[in-house]
Amino acid sequence: MSLVDTIRQAALNRNILKIVYREKDGTSEGWRYLEFYSFSHDHGEDGFFAWDLGKNGIRRFSFNRVDDIQIMDQRYNPRYRVEI
């Protein structure tokens, strides 16, 4: 399943996403747990907006820096409108 398909499936069922994300400087904080809200295209880069549970805030993630992704069994109640 592609990255976008995985995100869509999680969003449709309101499942938490678990990702390994590489920052611009190449570092990673390990697993991050997210609530998906919308896809984005910004400055020629595709990505998505999600609530980062560990950082307690909305963040933008670029597809090309997601190194691993898994759908968790845990579900969430949306804080915002989910746009798939």
ZIBELUR-V82815 format. One record per residue. RES is the residue in one small letter. SS is DSSP state (a for helix, b for strand, c for the rest). D_FIRST is the distance of its C-alpha to the first C-alpha in whole Angstrom. Layout:
res=RES ss=SS d_first=D_FIRST
res=RES ss=SS d_first=D_FIRST
This chain:
res=m ss=c d_first=0
res=s ss=c d_first=4
res=l ss=a d_first=7
res=v ss=a d_first=8
res=d ss=a d_first=6
res=t ss=a d_first=6
res=i ss=a d_first=10
res=r ss=a d_first=11
res=q ss=a d_first=10
res=a ss=a d_first=12
res=a ss=a d_first=15
res=l ss=a d_first=15
res=n ss=a d_first=16
res=r ss=c d_first=18
res=n ss=b d_first=16
res=i ss=b d_first=17
res=l ss=b d_first=14
res=k ss=b d_first=15
res=i ss=b d_first=15
res=v ss=b d_first=17
res=y ss=b d_first=18
res=r ss=b d_first=21
res=e ss=c d_first=24
res=k ss=c d_first=25
res=d ss=c d_first=28
res=g ss=c d_first=25
res=t ss=c d_first=26
res=s ss=b d_first=23
res=e ss=b d_first=24
res=g ss=b d_first=22
res=w ss=b d_first=20
res=r ss=b d_first=20
res=y ss=b d_first=19
res=l ss=b d_first=19
res=e ss=b d_first=19
res=f ss=b d_first=17
res=y ss=b d_first=20
res=s ss=b d_first=19
res=f ss=b d_first=17
res=s ss=b d_first=20
res=h ss=b d_first=21
res=d ss=b d_first=24
res=h ss=c d_first=26
res=g ss=c d_first=24
res=e ss=b d_first=21
res=d ss=b d_first=18
res=g ss=b d_first=17
res=f ss=b d_first=17
res=f ss=b d_first=20
res=a ss=b d_first=20
res=w ss=b d_first=23
res=d ss=b d_first=23
res=l ss=c d_first=24
res=g ss=c d_first=26
res=k ss=c d_first=28
res=n ss=c d_first=28
res=g ss=b d_first=28
res=i ss=b d_first=25
res=r ss=b d_first=24
res=r ss=b d_first=22
res=f ss=b d_first=19
res=s ss=b d_first=18
res=f ss=a d_first=14
res=n ss=a d_first=16
res=r ss=a d_first=17
res=v ss=b d_first=14
res=d ss=b d_first=14
res=d ss=b d_first=12
res=i ss=b d_first=11
res=q ss=b d_first=11
res=i ss=b d_first=12
res=m ss=b d_first=15
res=d ss=b d_first=17
res=q ss=b d_first=20
res=r ss=b d_first=20
res=y ss=c d_first=22
res=n ss=c d_first=25
res=p ss=c d_first=24
res=r ss=c d_first=27
res=y ss=c d_first=26
res=r ss=c d_first=25
res=v ss=c d_first=21
res=e ss=b d_first=20
res=i ss=c d_first=17
